Amino acid sequence: MTTTSLDREVERRLRDHEVRYTQGRRTVVSTLAGADGPRSAAELHTQIGRAVPLSSLYRSLAVMERAGVIVNHFSMGGITRFELAEWLQGHHHHLICINCGTVEDLTLPQQFEEEVQRLVDLIGERAAFTASDHALEIEGRCEECR
């Protein structure tokens, strides 16, 4: 999704929730769109710098999460990381380094995604549960920590 169409979609969603799409929120969305995985508020603040004060960053994250623009993930050490919602950036999974805590997005080839979905459906059937979605997080050590 191009930045322009991304901004239009986010602006529309925020407007539906009676929230303005401020320059600070645009900066957060742009930063998350360019990231290779979920980012903590501290990581976002370091990357964004003075363009968005820390208190505004936390407010923007909370507002955009309530509007469904971003989602949070809890990772090792209780750190909350944020990324754009799947409806904006597409379905994907995560690789999580158990040593340094980095989280990297992983998009599976269609053949693998179909196999994961097949397993999710089978697991759901065995548990008398109807799965509506899935998220896969693979823990291990990143290239730098190996």
C-alpha positions in Angstrom: 0.0 0.0 0.0 1.5 3.4 -1.0 1.9 6.0 1.7 -0.8 8.1 0.2 -3.4 5.3 0.1 -2.2 4.2 3.6 -2.8 7.7 4.9 -6.2 7.9 3.3 -7.3 4.6 4.8 -6.0 5.6 8.3 -7.6 9.0 8.1 -10.9 7.4 7.1 -10.7 4.9 10.0 -9.8 7.6 12.5 -12.6 9.9 11.2 -15.1 7.1 11.8 -13.9 7.1 15.4 -14.1 10.9 15.6 -10.3 11.2 15.9 -8.1 13.6 13.9 -5.2 12.4 11.9 -2.6 14.8 13.2 0.9 15.2 11.8 2.2 13.4 14.8 -0.1 10.4 14.1 1.0 10.5 10.5 4.6 10.3 11.6 3.9 7.3 13.8 2.0 5.5 11.0 4.8 6.3 8.5 7.4 5.0 10.9 5.5 1.8 11.6 4.9 1.3 7.9 8.6 1.4 7.3 9.6 -0.9 10.1 10.5 -4.5 9.6 8.5 -5.6 12.7 6.6 -4.4 15.7 8.2 -1.5 17.6 8.0 -0.5 21.3 7.1 3.1 22.2 10.7 3.6 23.3 12.0 2.4 19.9 9.5 4.6 18.1 10.5 7.6 20.1 14.1 7.0 19.4 13.5 6.7 15.7 11.0 9.6 15.5 13.0 12.0 17.8 11.6 15.3 18.7 8.9 15.3 16.0 6.5 13.7 18.4 6.9 14.3 22.2 6.8 11.1 24.2 3.5 12.0 25.9 1.9 12.6 22.5 3.3 9.4 21.2 1.7 7.3 24.0 -1.7 9.1 23.5 -1.5 8.6 19.7 -0.7 4.9 20.2 -3.6 4.5 22.5 -6.0 6.4 20.3 -4.9 4.5 17.1 -5.1 1.1 18.9 -8.7 1.9 20.0 -9.6 2.8 16.4 -8.0 -0.5 15.1 -5.3 1.2 13.1 -2.5 -0.4 15.2 -2.3 -3.6 17.3 -0.1 -4.4 20.2 1.9 -7.5 20.8 3.4 -8.4 24.2 6.9 -9.8 23.9 9.6 -11.1 26.1 10.1 -9.1 29.3 6.6 -7.7 29.1 7.5 -5.1 26.5 4.5 -3.9 24.4 5.3 -3.5 20.7 3.1 -1.9 18.1 2.5 -2.4 14.4 -0.1 -1.5 11.8 -3.2 -3.7 11.8 -3.4 -6.5 9.3 -6.1 -4.7 7.3 -3.4 -2.1 6.5 -0.3 -4.2 6.0 -1.4 -7.7 5.3 -1.3 -11.0 7.1 2.1 -12.0 8.5 3.8 -13.7 11.4 6.8 -12.9 13.7 10.3 -14.1 14.4 11.2 -13.2 18.0 14.8 -13.3 19.3 14.9 -14.7 22.8 18.3 -13.1 23.4 18.0 -9.5 22.3 14.1 -9.3 22.0 14.0 -8.0 18.4 10.8 -8.9 16.5 10.9 -9.3 12.7 7.9 -9.6 10.4 7.7 -12.9 8.4 5.4 -13.3 5.4 5.1 -17.0 4.5 4.9 -18.2 0.9 1.2 -19.1 0.0 1.9 -22.8 0.2 3.2 -22.6 3.8 0.4 -20.2 4.8 -2.1 -22.7 3.5 -0.4 -25.5 5.5 -0.5 -23.4 8.7 -4.2 -22.7 8.1 -4.8 -26.4 7.7 -3.1 -27.1 11.0 -5.0 -24.3 12.7 -8.3 -25.8 11.4 -7.4 -29.3 12.6 -6.4 -28.1 16.0 -9.6 -26.1 16.3 -11.6 -29.2 15.3 -9.9 -31.4 17.9 -10.7 -28.8 20.6 -14.3 -28.2 19.4 -13.3 -24.6 18.6 -13.9 -22.6 15.5 -10.8 -20.6 14.6 -11.3 -17.3 12.9 -7.7 -16.2 12.5 -4.2 -17.1 13.6 -0.9 -15.6 14.4 2.4 -17.5 14.5 5.3 -16.3 16.6 8.5 -18.3 16.2 11.1 -17.8 19.0 14.8 -18.4 18.6 18.0 -16.5 18.1 18.5 -13.9 15.4 21.5 -13.9 13.1 23.4 -11.4 15.3 22.8 -13.3 18.6 23.6 -16.8 17.2 
